[in-house]
């Protein structure tokens, strides 16, 4: 492997079917994004939107999980991240199915005429506090620009009647979003509480909301078992993506 290729691999993450460069993104490839991309319900999805795509990780995962006729659009505010997401998509086997838009989702929603049967987001969740190293990282981490109320409003305008809006959040922020969503007329269909291991309480949550009422399915998953190895549930969920699983 050339030094150039070795450097590139050091600034990204290699999955079984694609590579994600993230050196120009404020938020790097992480557990939350992988969990959401592997977990989001794709059965019956005909059109997909990834809000705040960052490196394009979740868009790529959903391209892998959906049929060839499913188009995936991704919106990212930060210019550097959007450019890198485009490059990651172009380098993948799904280049003709993924379109990345560099735009503020609030303004993009006002002009968009498309409706999506699956909308996903790994959204900002911290209330502004400790100063970040860069404005880009602050925008990715803090809800200053994109509050959860605004995010829900955008999803309402863009989702189909029977579609799913899926997010991954820390447990406390997730509970608050569910409460807010229910007040706005959403219905919770799927919820998976995630714990680091069996002895710790859940610290993050995966949520699937829909405008349409329906059955509710709630479960829990631990990332590691008592022996500190990845749990069977986690391996089963991510097996098609992580190497050496």
Backbone torsions as a table, in degrees:
resi	resn	phi	psi	omega
1	UNK	NA	133.0	-179.2
2	UNK	-68.6	161.7	177.8
3	UNK	-60.9	-36.5	179.5
4	UNK	-62.8	-45.3	179.5
5	UNK	-67.0	-39.3	179.1
6	UNK	-62.5	-40.1	178.4
7	UNK	-64.9	-42.0	179.9
8	UNK	-60.9	-44.4	-179.0
9	UNK	-65.6	-28.8	178.8
10	UNK	-73.8	-15.2	-178.9
11	UNK	-110.9	31.0	179.1
12	UNK	-166.4	-164.2	-174.6
13	UNK	-138.0	129.3	-179.2
14	UNK	-97.2	122.4	174.6
15	UNK	-105.4	177.7	-175.2
16	UNK	-62.4	-37.8	-174.8
17	UNK	-117.6	0.3	179.6
18	UNK	-161.4	165.4	177.6
19	UNK	-120.1	137.9	178.9
20	UNK	-116.7	108.8	170.5
21	UNK	-79.2	138.8	-177.5
22	UNK	-141.3	17.8	-176.8
23	UNK	-70.0	-17.2	178.0
24	UNK	-104.4	12.8	-179.1
25	UNK	-107.5	139.9	179.1
26	UNK	-63.8	-41.8	179.7
27	UNK	-108.2	127.0	-175.2
28	UNK	-86.1	170.5	172.7
29	UNK	-57.1	130.7	-177.5
30	UNK	-147.9	176.0	-176.3
31	UNK	-59.1	-42.4	-176.2
32	UNK	-58.6	-48.7	-178.7
33	UNK	-63.4	-41.4	179.2
34	UNK	-63.5	-43.1	178.9
35	UNK	-60.6	-46.2	-178.8
36	UNK	-64.8	-43.7	-179.4
37	UNK	-63.6	-33.0	179.9
38	UNK	-83.0	-25.4	-171.4
39	UNK	-95.2	-34.3	-172.4
40	UNK	-52.0	132.5	-177.1
41	UNK	-70.5	115.2	-175.7
42	UNK	-104.7	-7.3	-179.0
43	UNK	-58.9	123.8	179.2
44	UNK	83.0	-2.9	-179.9
45	UNK	-68.0	132.1	179.2
46	UNK	-115.7	-18.3	178.7
47	UNK	-152.1	138.9	-172.3
48	UNK	-129.3	140.6	175.1
49	UNK	-129.0	130.2	176.3
50	UNK	-110.5	111.9	-178.4
51	UNK	-91.6	122.6	-176.8
52	UNK	73.1	55.8	-169.6
53	UNK	-68.1	-22.2	-178.9
54	UNK	62.2	-120.1	-179.9
55	UNK	-75.8	-9.1	-176.2
56	UNK	92.0	7.0	-176.2
57	UNK	-51.9	-55.5	-174.2
58	UNK	-67.1	-38.2	177.0
59	UNK	-59.1	-42.2	178.9
60	UNK	-66.3	-41.7	178.8
61	UNK	-62.4	-40.9	-179.4
62	UNK	-72.4	-30.3	173.8
63	UNK	-63.3	-40.9	178.4
64	UNK	-63.5	-34.2	-173.0
65	UNK	-89.4	-8.5	-175.0
66	UNK	-115.4	167.0	-176.8
67	UNK	-70.7	162.8	-175.2
68	UNK	-63.2	-22.7	-178.0
69	UNK	-88.5	-1.1	-178.5
70	UNK	-87.5	121.2	177.8
71	UNK	-89.1	141.0	-178.8
72	UNK	-123.7	125.7	176.3
73	UNK	-114.6	143.8	-177.8
74	UNK	-132.6	135.2	-179.0
75	UNK	-117.7	132.8	-179.1
76	UNK	-141.4	130.3	-177.9
77	UNK	-73.2	-43.3	-173.7
78	UNK	-74.7	129.9	-175.5
79	UNK	-64.4	-43.4	-179.1
80	UNK	-64.6	-44.9	179.7
81	UNK	-65.3	-42.8	179.6
82	UNK	-61.2	-41.1	177.9
83	UNK	-62.8	-40.3	179.2
84	UNK	-70.5	-36.8	176.1
85	UNK	-61.4	-40.7	177.2
86	UNK	-61.3	-44.0	180.0
87	UNK	-64.0	-42.5	179.0
88	UNK	-62.8	-41.1	178.8
89	UNK	-66.9	-43.0	-178.4
90	UNK	-63.8	-30.2	-179.0
91	UNK	-83.4	-6.4	-176.8
92	UNK	-93.6	170.4	178.1
93	UNK	-76.1	-4.3	-179.2
94	UNK	-111.6	27.2	-175.4
95	UNK	-56.0	-35.0	-177.5
96	UNK	-80.9	-3.3	-177.6
97	UNK	-109.7	-13.6	-175.5
98	UNK	-112.4	127.9	175.9
99	UNK	-121.2	127.6	-179.6
100	UNK	-107.3	128.4	178.9
101	UNK	-111.0	127.4	174.5
102	UNK	-92.2	101.2	-171.6
103	UNK	-162.9	158.5	169.3
104	UNK	-78.3	122.0	-174.8
105	UNK	-58.8	-29.3	-180.0
106	UNK	-64.9	-44.9	-179.7
107	UNK	-77.1	-35.2	179.3
108	UNK	-63.9	-38.1	179.5
109	UNK	-61.1	-38.7	-178.2
110	UNK	-62.7	-29.3	-176.3
111	UNK	-99.1	-17.3	-173.3
112	UNK	-75.2	130.5	177.7
113	UNK	-102.8	-8.2	179.6
114	UNK	-78.5	148.8	171.8
115	UNK	-119.8	145.9	-171.5
116	UNK	-119.7	138.1	179.1
117	UNK	-84.1	-14.1	174.4
118	UNK	-142.4	122.8	174.8
119	UNK	-120.7	131.1	-179.7
120	UNK	-125.8	152.4	176.3
121	UNK	-157.6	134.8	168.3
122	UNK	-105.4	82.7	-163.2
123	UNK	-85.3	166.3	170.5
124	UNK	-59.8	148.8	-178.3
125	UNK	-142.2	-10.2	179.3
126	UNK	-86.3	137.8	168.2
127	UNK	-70.6	136.6	-177.8
128	UNK	-50.0	132.8	-178.0
129	UNK	-157.2	-101.3	-178.8
130	UNK	-63.7	134.1	-176.9
131	UNK	-68.7	137.1	178.3
132	UNK	-90.5	163.9	-177.0
133	UNK	-66.6	-32.1	-178.7
134	UNK	-137.2	154.9	175.1
135	UNK	-60.6	-33.3	-179.4
136	UNK	-64.6	-41.7	178.9
137	UNK	-68.5	-37.4	177.2
138	UNK	-61.7	-42.5	179.4
139	UNK	-63.8	-37.0	-179.3
140	UNK	-72.9	-30.7	-173.7
141	UNK	-96.5	-32.6	-170.6
142	UNK	-105.6	150.7	-176.7
143	UNK	-85.8	17.0	-178.7
144	UNK	-58.2	-49.6	-176.0
145	UNK	-85.9	-31.7	-175.4
146	UNK	-133.3	86.5	177.3
147	UNK	-69.8	162.2	-179.5
148	UNK	-68.7	-27.5	175.1
149	UNK	-66.2	-43.7	177.5
150	UNK	-65.1	-41.6	179.3
151	UNK	-60.6	-44.7	177.8
152	UNK	-62.7	-38.5	178.6
153	UNK	-62.8	-41.3	177.5
154	UNK	-64.4	-44.2	179.6
155	UNK	-62.4	-39.6	177.9
156	UNK	-58.7	-39.8	-177.2
157	UNK	-74.5	-21.3	-170.7
158	UNK	-110.4	-10.6	-172.3
159	UNK	-93.1	150.9	173.8
160	UNK	-75.6	166.5	-175.5
161	UNK	-60.2	-34.1	-178.2
162	UNK	-109.5	15.4	-176.3
163	UNK	-78.6	171.7	177.3
164	UNK	-117.3	138.8	171.8
165	UNK	-112.6	117.9	-171.9
166	UNK	-119.9	137.0	178.9
167	UNK	-137.8	161.1	169.1
168	UNK	-123.5	132.8	-175.4
169	UNK	-148.6	158.6	166.9
170	UNK	-56.9	152.8	-173.0
171	UNK	-55.1	-47.4	-177.7
172	UNK	-64.1	-45.4	178.7
173	UNK	-65.6	-35.5	177.8
174	UNK	-65.0	-42.1	177.7
175	UNK	-61.7	-40.4	179.6
176	UNK	-66.7	-39.2	179.0
177	UNK	-66.4	-39.8	177.7
178	UNK	-59.9	-45.9	179.5
179	UNK	-59.8	-44.5	179.4
180	UNK	-65.2	-41.8	-179.6
181	UNK	-63.4	-43.3	179.2
182	UNK	-62.0	-37.7	177.2
183	UNK	-64.2	-29.4	-179.0
184	UNK	-89.3	-0.2	176.1
185	UNK	99.6	6.0	174.9
186	UNK	-75.8	165.4	176.4
187	UNK	-128.6	133.0	178.8
188	UNK	-83.1	122.7	-180.0
189	UNK	-105.4	-44.6	-177.9
190	UNK	-131.3	140.3	176.3
191	UNK	-146.7	127.4	174.2
192	UNK	-125.0	117.1	177.1
193	UNK	-86.8	131.9	-174.2
194	UNK	-110.9	128.0	174.7
195	UNK	-116.0	149.5	176.1
196	UNK	-65.6	-39.6	175.1
197	UNK	-153.1	179.7	-173.4
198	UNK	-69.2	-20.3	-176.8
199	UNK	-91.3	-9.7	-177.6
200	UNK	-107.1	147.6	177.0
201	UNK	-70.4	160.5	178.4
202	UNK	-58.2	137.3	178.7
203	UNK	-118.1	-4.1	173.3
204	UNK	-149.3	162.2	-176.2
205	UNK	-142.9	141.0	173.7
206	UNK	-103.1	130.4	-174.8
207	UNK	-129.1	140.3	172.8
208	UNK	-127.4	114.2	-178.6
209	UNK	-110.4	154.4	178.9
210	UNK	-145.1	150.3	174.0
211	UNK	-67.2	-20.4	-174.9
212	UNK	-98.7	134.8	176.2
213	UNK	-62.2	155.3	178.4
214	UNK	-178.8	-179.1	179.2
215	UNK	-64.1	153.7	-178.9
216	UNK	-115.4	129.2	-179.9
217	UNK	-121.6	121.0	-177.5
218	UNK	-125.9	129.7	176.8
219	UNK	-144.3	-177.8	-178.1
220	UNK	-137.1	145.4	179.0
221	UNK	-136.0	136.5	173.1
222	UNK	-101.9	143.4	-179.1
223	UNK	-78.7	-39.0	179.3
224	UNK	-125.1	147.2	177.8
225	UNK	-86.9	-174.3	-179.2
226	UNK	-58.9	-27.9	-179.6
227	UNK	-88.0	7.1	180.0
228	UNK	69.9	5.5	171.1
229	UNK	-82.5	157.4	178.5
230	UNK	-60.2	137.0	-177.7
231	UNK	-67.9	159.6	178.4
232	UNK	-63.1	-37.1	179.8
233	UNK	-64.0	-42.9	179.3
234	UNK	-67.5	-42.2	178.5
235	UNK	-63.1	-41.2	179.8
236	UNK	-63.1	-40.3	-178.7
237	UNK	-67.7	-39.3	-170.8
238	UNK	-106.1	4.4	-172.3
239	UNK	-58.2	-34.5	-177.6
240	UNK	-76.9	-1.7	-175.7
241	UNK	-119.6	-53.3	-176.0
242	UNK	-72.9	140.2	171.1
243	UNK	-68.7	153.4	175.3
244	UNK	63.1	32.5	173.1
245	UNK	-114.4	NA	NA
